[in-house]
Every structure is written in structure tokens, then in C-alpha cells.
């Protein structure tokens, strides 16, 4: 087709089909990446698309199929490296299914979360993966049912009436406590931060139950600031509770990094003067010196599981609610050592 004609006339899928000497239906299957088309035919149609400058009109396809081929993902904090790994796992699965992710930050606030969810509904997403903000209303499942919108809870759960992908936080915490006890530690602190949600509660439950089983006092739970630099400044709080801990388990690796800086400022050598364990085991754990012992929750795997649950839910809306809870395992590195007897 001459260039001037292409400028006057929009290239259609029928033009592509004629150029490739196939039916329009076959060309359509190629565009939609159907496995029903043979490799040779697919290559011929794709070559015709390039030669003619054909651009697939996703908006028109959405109107025809009543699908947007987009998935909304809402997380509470986009600056935490943990969520970057989680989103990476989701994206790999979502992309392989031919869909696109729209990512939003709720700031861990229910009102902002509600606004974000409304905007995603307005954009016609096919489904949503939600890490519920703290204080998310208990009627989430009813709202989702009213919206007729597939939804999966990730990392945190509000209701058993929706699919959920997460990790066994309590078991991971128990393993961390048992490891420290095996090194001789008895005064173990749990440094927590952030608002209360299901993952927060499961971590505390695991800590207290493991301490009690070991015959140790389970009440040394201390809240630290949310910002890493403030955690470092306030590390002294851990030693002002009447019982100075010899080991600390942190709510996540960010808290561990902050406390590591605070301990350094106090002249404490991690792994020698005090033992330190993080939680989540993001890639930064290997970058810290000494390398951080941390409970791995495999965020990328949780992301893949959440995406798989959502894709199934989109395809089969009447499936019963499902839970996919991954094991959490302690990765031992260099930040813990035996109890020093003075």
C-alpha cells in the first residue's frame, strides 16, 4: 500500500489478514496471542503487521470483550524494598497472562485506599490484588461482592470470604526465637513498628508463644519509630525497660537496619555484643555488615501466588475462597552469636 494511502486510511486487521494471505479470524488470533495459531502463520501475520504499521486498538478490544486486560494492585508503601520484590513476582505472572498492572499506594490509610479502589473500578480493571491498609473495614467482602470485582488479599487479610496469599509469619517468628534460645539468649526483645494489621498480630502471637514455650518472659515488645533514621536515634529505648536485651528480633528488615545503626552508635558489635534478626529477608539483608540473619517470607513468591489466585478468580468467579500461605524460614547469617557471659 502506498505511503500516502496509509496516511489517509487507517490500517485495519482485515488489511493485515489480506497482506498475510490469512483469514481475519486467524489474524485476530495472532493479535490475541492465541496458541491455536501455528508458528509459521504467526510469523507471517506479525511481519505483515510491521510492514503495514498496524497498531492493535486495545480500547476497541476492551469494548468488544468487556475486559480491560488490566489488573489493579494496591500496596501500603512503595518505598519499602519488600514491596518492590512482591510487585516483581506479581508482574511476572500478570505479564505472562497478557495483562498489565496498575499500581497504587494506599499510604496504609483506609480512606485513601477507598479512593484508590474507586479509581481502579472507574478504569475498569479486571481484578484487584489488595494488601489491605490497617483498619480496613470488616465489610470488605460485602463491598467486593457488590462491585462484582475479583479481588485477592495479599500479605494481610481482613476476611476469610476473599482469596488470600501470604506467609506463615507466626511460624517464622517461632523459628527465630528458638534459634536465639539455642544460642543461650533469654532476654529477647521484639522491636515492632507501624499500625496494627493481621501480619502484625501474627508476628506478635508467634513471638509470645515461642517465648512462653521456652519458659521465658514474652512481654519485652517495644514499639520503635517508622522511619529508619528515627529508629537509629531511638535504639536506646530497648535498654531502658529494666531488662537490657541480649538479642532483638525486628518486625522487618528496615527496623533491623535502623537498629544496627543505633547499636553501632552505642559501641555495640552486632553478632558479638548483641544479636539481631530481621524479618522478610529482602535483598538488602546480604548488603548489611555483618550480614543480617532474617526470616524469609519470599515476597516474590507471595506475589506470584497472589497473581495466580486472581487470574483463577477472573476466569472462574464462583470458585470458593482459597488461601495460599507460604512457609517462612530463618536464613542464618552473621548477625547472631552465642550469649556472652560477663
C-alpha positions as CSV (number, residue, x, y, z in Angstrom):
1,X,0.0,0.0,0.0
2,X,1.5,3.4,-1.0
3,X,2.6,5.6,2.0
4,X,0.1,8.4,1.1
5,X,-2.8,5.9,1.2
6,X,-1.7,4.7,4.6
7,X,-1.8,8.2,6.0
8,X,-5.3,8.7,4.7
9,X,-6.7,5.3,5.6
10,X,-6.2,3.6,9.0
11,X,-4.7,0.1,8.7
12,X,-7.2,-2.5,9.8
13,X,-6.9,-6.1,10.9
14,X,-8.5,-7.0,7.6
15,X,-5.7,-5.3,5.7
16,X,-3.2,-7.3,7.7
17,X,-5.1,-10.5,7.0
18,X,-5.1,-9.9,3.3
19,X,-1.4,-8.9,3.3
20,X,-0.5,-12.1,5.1
21,X,-2.9,-14.2,3.0
22,X,-4.9,-15.5,6.0
23,X,-8.4,-15.0,7.3
24,X,-9.3,-12.1,9.5
25,X,-10.1,-14.6,12.3
26,X,-6.6,-16.0,12.1
27,X,-5.1,-12.6,12.2
28,X,-7.2,-11.8,15.2
29,X,-5.9,-15.0,17.0
30,X,-2.3,-13.8,16.4
31,X,-3.0,-10.4,17.8
32,X,-4.6,-12.0,20.9
33,X,-1.5,-14.4,21.2
34,X,-3.7,-17.5,20.9
35,X,-1.8,-20.8,21.0
36,X,-4.1,-22.1,18.3
37,X,-2.0,-20.5,15.5
38,X,1.0,-22.3,14.0
39,X,4.4,-20.7,14.3
40,X,4.9,-20.1,10.6
41,X,1.5,-18.4,10.2
42,X,2.1,-16.3,13.3
43,X,5.4,-15.1,11.9
44,X,3.8,-14.2,8.6
45,X,1.0,-12.2,10.3
46,X,3.4,-10.4,12.6
47,X,5.6,-9.5,9.6
48,X,2.5,-8.1,7.8
49,X,1.6,-6.0,10.9
50,X,5.1,-4.5,11.0
51,X,5.1,-3.8,7.2
52,X,1.8,-2.1,7.3
53,X,2.3,-0.3,10.6
54,X,-0.7,-1.9,12.2
55,X,-1.4,-0.9,15.8
56,X,-3.8,-3.1,17.9
57,X,-6.6,-1.0,19.3
58,X,-6.8,-2.2,22.9
59,X,-9.6,0.2,23.7
60,X,-11.9,-1.2,21.0
61,X,-11.0,-4.7,22.0
62,X,-11.9,-3.9,25.6
63,X,-15.3,-2.6,24.5
64,X,-15.9,-5.8,22.5
65,X,-14.8,-8.2,25.2
66,X,-15.9,-6.2,28.2
67,X,-12.4,-6.8,29.6
68,X,-9.6,-4.2,30.1
69,X,-6.8,-6.7,30.4
70,X,-5.6,-4.6,33.3
71,X,-5.1,-5.6,37.0
72,X,-5.0,-3.2,39.9
73,X,-2.5,-3.7,42.7
74,X,-2.8,-1.6,45.9
75,X,0.0,-1.7,48.5
76,X,0.6,0.4,51.6
77,X,4.1,1.6,51.0
78,X,6.0,1.8,47.7
79,X,9.3,2.9,49.3
80,X,9.9,-0.4,51.2
81,X,12.1,-2.8,49.2
82,X,9.9,-5.6,50.4
83,X,7.0,-4.4,48.2
84,X,9.3,-4.0,45.2
85,X,10.1,-7.7,45.4
86,X,6.4,-8.5,45.9
87,X,5.4,-6.5,42.9
88,X,8.1,-8.1,40.8
89,X,6.7,-11.5,41.5
90,X,3.2,-10.3,40.6
91,X,4.3,-8.6,37.4
92,X,6.0,-11.7,36.1
93,X,2.8,-13.7,36.3
94,X,0.4,-11.0,35.2
95,X,2.6,-10.2,32.2
96,X,2.8,-13.8,31.2
97,X,-1.0,-13.9,31.1
98,X,-1.1,-10.9,28.7
99,X,-2.4,-8.4,31.3
100,X,-0.9,-5.1,32.6
101,X,-0.6,-4.0,36.2
102,X,-1.8,-0.6,37.5
103,X,0.0,0.0,40.8
104,X,-1.2,2.4,43.5
105,X,-0.1,3.3,47.1
106,X,-2.7,3.5,49.8
107,X,-0.3,5.0,52.4
108,X,-1.7,2.4,54.8
109,X,-4.8,4.6,55.2
110,X,-8.4,3.2,54.7
111,X,-9.8,6.5,53.3
112,X,-7.0,6.8,50.7
113,X,-7.4,3.1,49.9
114,X,-11.1,3.6,49.3
115,X,-10.4,6.4,46.9
116,X,-7.8,4.3,45.0
117,X,-10.1,1.3,44.8
118,X,-12.8,3.6,43.4
119,X,-10.5,5.0,40.7
120,X,-9.5,1.5,39.7
121,X,-13.1,0.5,39.3
122,X,-13.7,3.6,37.2
123,X,-10.8,2.4,34.9
124,X,-12.5,-0.9,34.5
125,X,-9.7,-3.2,35.9
126,X,-10.5,-6.9,35.6
127,X,-9.5,-7.6,39.2
128,X,-7.5,-6.2,42.1
129,X,-4.8,-7.5,44.4
130,X,-5.0,-5.6,47.7
131,X,-2.7,-5.5,50.6
132,X,-5.3,-4.2,53.0
133,X,-4.5,-1.0,54.8
134,X,-4.6,-1.0,58.6
135,X,-8.2,-0.5,59.8
136,X,-9.7,-1.7,56.6
137,X,-13.5,-2.1,57.3
138,X,-14.7,-5.6,58.1
139,X,-17.3,-5.4,55.3
140,X,-14.6,-5.6,52.6
141,X,-16.0,-8.9,51.3
142,X,-19.6,-7.4,51.0
143,X,-18.3,-4.4,49.1
144,X,-16.4,-6.6,46.7
145,X,-19.5,-8.7,46.2
146,X,-21.5,-5.6,45.4
147,X,-18.8,-4.5,42.9
148,X,-18.7,-7.9,41.2
149,X,-15.0,-7.4,41.0
150,X,-12.5,-10.2,41.6
151,X,-10.2,-9.4,44.5
152,X,-7.3,-11.2,46.3
153,X,-5.8,-10.1,49.6
154,X,-2.0,-10.2,49.8
155,X,0.2,-10.2,52.9
156,X,-2.6,-9.2,55.2
157,X,-6.2,-10.4,55.4
158,X,-9.4,-8.8,56.6
159,X,-11.8,-11.6,55.8
160,X,-11.9,-15.3,55.1
161,X,-14.5,-14.7,52.4
162,X,-11.9,-13.5,49.8
163,X,-8.8,-15.2,48.4
164,X,-5.6,-14.7,50.4
165,X,-1.9,-15.1,49.6
166,X,0.7,-14.6,52.4
167,X,3.3,-16.3,54.6
168,X,3.3,-18.2,57.9
169,X,4.5,-15.2,59.9
170,X,3.9,-16.9,63.3
171,X,6.0,-20.0,62.4
172,X,8.8,-17.8,61.1
173,X,8.9,-15.8,64.3
174,X,8.9,-19.0,66.4
175,X,11.9,-20.3,64.4
176,X,13.7,-17.0,65.1
177,X,13.1,-17.3,68.9
178,X,14.1,-20.9,69.0
179,X,17.3,-20.2,67.3
180,X,18.2,-17.4,69.7
181,X,17.3,-19.6,72.7
182,X,19.6,-22.3,71.3
183,X,22.4,-19.7,71.4
184,X,21.7,-19.2,75.1
185,X,19.7,-15.9,74.9
186,X,17.0,-15.5,77.4
187,X,16.2,-11.8,77.4
188,X,14.9,-11.4,73.8
189,X,13.1,-8.3,72.6
190,X,10.7,-7.9,69.7
191,X,11.0,-4.5,68.1
192,X,7.8,-3.6,66.3
193,X,6.6,-0.6,64.3
194,X,3.7,0.6,62.2
195,X,0.0,0.2,62.5
196,X,-1.8,-3.0,63.6
197,X,-3.0,-5.5,61.0
198,X,-3.1,-9.2,60.6
199,X,0.6,-9.7,59.8
200,X,1.5,-7.6,62.8
201,X,-0.7,-9.7,65.1
202,X,0.6,-13.0,63.7
203,X,4.2,-11.9,64.3
204,X,3.5,-10.9,68.0
205,X,1.5,-14.1,68.6
206,X,4.4,-16.2,67.2
207,X,6.9,-14.4,69.4
208,X,4.9,-14.7,72.6
209,X,4.0,-18.3,72.1
210,X,7.6,-19.3,71.4
211,X,9.0,-17.4,74.4
212,X,6.4,-19.0,76.7
213,X,7.2,-22.5,75.4
214,X,10.9,-21.8,76.2
215,X,10.0,-20.7,79.7
216,X,10.9,-17.0,79.0
217,X,9.0,-13.8,79.6
218,X,7.1,-12.9,76.5
219,X,6.4,-9.3,77.3
220,X,9.5,-7.5,76.0
221,X,7.8,-6.0,73.0
222,X,8.9,-2.4,72.2
223,X,7.5,-0.1,69.5
224,X,10.0,1.8,67.5
225,X,9.5,4.7,65.1
226,X,8.5,4.0,61.5
227,X,11.4,6.0,59.9
228,X,14.7,4.2,59.7
229,X,16.7,7.2,60.8
230,X,14.4,7.7,63.8
231,X,14.8,4.0,64.7
232,X,18.6,4.6,64.9
233,X,18.1,7.6,67.1
234,X,15.8,5.8,69.5
235,X,17.6,2.5,69.8
236,X,18.3,3.4,73.4
237,X,14.7,2.7,74.2
238,X,15.4,-1.1,74.1
239,X,17.8,-0.7,77.1
240,X,15.5,1.4,79.2
241,X,12.9,-1.2,80.0
242,X,14.5,-2.6,83.2
243,X,15.9,-5.6,81.3
244,X,18.5,-5.0,78.7
245,X,18.0,-7.5,75.8
246,X,20.9,-9.6,74.6
247,X,19.1,-10.3,71.3
248,X,16.5,-8.4,69.2
249,X,14.0,-9.7,66.6
250,X,12.7,-7.0,64.3
251,X,9.3,-6.5,62.7
252,X,11.1,-6.2,59.3
253,X,14.5,-5.7,57.8
254,X,14.0,-1.9,57.7
255,X,13.8,-1.9,61.5
256,X,16.8,-4.1,61.7
257,X,18.9,-1.7,59.6
258,X,17.8,1.2,61.8
259,X,18.7,-0.6,65.0
260,X,22.0,-1.8,63.5
261,X,22.9,1.9,63.1
262,X,21.8,2.7,66.6
263,X,23.8,-0.2,68.1
264,X,26.9,1.0,66.2
265,X,26.4,4.5,67.7
266,X,26.3,2.9,71.2
267,X,29.5,1.0,70.5
268,X,27.8,-2.4,70.3
269,X,29.2,-5.0,67.9
270,X,26.4,-7.0,66.3
271,X,26.8,-10.7,66.5
272,X,29.1,-10.3,69.5
273,X,27.7,-7.8,72.0
274,X,24.1,-8.2,70.8
275,X,22.3,-10.5,68.3
276,X,19.9,-9.1,65.7
277,X,17.4,-10.8,63.5
278,X,15.3,-9.1,60.7
279,X,12.1,-10.2,59.1
280,X,11.3,-10.6,55.4
281,X,14.8,-11.2,54.2
282,X,14.8,-8.7,51.3
283,X,18.0,-8.5,49.2
284,X,19.4,-5.7,51.4
285,X,20.0,-8.3,54.1
286,X,23.0,-9.5,52.3
287,X,24.3,-5.9,51.9
288,X,24.5,-5.2,55.7
289,X,27.7,-6.0,57.6
290,X,27.6,-8.3,59.4
291,X,25.2,-9.9,57.1
292,X,21.7,-10.0,58.6
293,X,20.1,-13.1,59.9
294,X,16.4,-12.8,58.8
295,X,13.2,-14.7,58.5
296,X,12.5,-15.1,54.7
297,X,8.9,-14.7,53.7
298,X,9.8,-14.9,49.9
299,X,7.9,-11.8,48.8
300,X,8.4,-12.6,45.1
301,X,6.7,-16.0,45.6
302,X,3.8,-14.4,47.5
303,X,3.4,-12.0,44.6
304,X,3.3,-14.9,42.2
305,X,0.7,-16.8,44.3
306,X,-1.5,-13.7,44.6
307,X,-1.4,-13.2,40.8
308,X,-2.3,-16.9,40.2
309,X,-5.2,-16.7,42.6
310,X,-6.5,-13.5,40.9
311,X,-6.2,-15.0,37.4
312,X,-8.1,-18.1,38.5
313,X,-10.7,-15.8,40.2
314,X,-11.2,-13.8,37.0
315,X,-11.6,-17.0,34.9
316,X,-13.8,-18.7,37.5
317,X,-15.7,-16.2,39.6
318,X,-17.6,-18.8,41.5
319,X,-14.6,-20.6,43.0
320,X,-14.7,-20.9,46.8
321,X,-12.3,-18.6,48.7
322,X,-8.8,-20.0,48.8
323,X,-5.7,-19.4,50.9
324,X,-2.1,-19.8,49.8
325,X,0.1,-19.5,52.8
326,X,3.9,-20.0,52.1
327,X,6.3,-21.2,54.8
328,X,8.6,-18.6,56.4
329,X,12.1,-19.8,57.1
330,X,15.0,-18.4,59.0
331,X,18.1,-17.6,57.0
332,X,21.1,-17.7,59.3
333,X,23.9,-15.3,58.6
334,X,26.4,-13.4,60.8
335,X,24.3,-11.0,62.9
336,X,23.7,-13.5,65.8
337,X,26.1,-15.1,68.2
338,X,26.2,-17.1,71.5
339,X,25.2,-15.3,74.7
340,X,28.3,-13.7,76.3
341,X,28.6,-14.4,80.0
342,X,30.1,-11.4,81.7
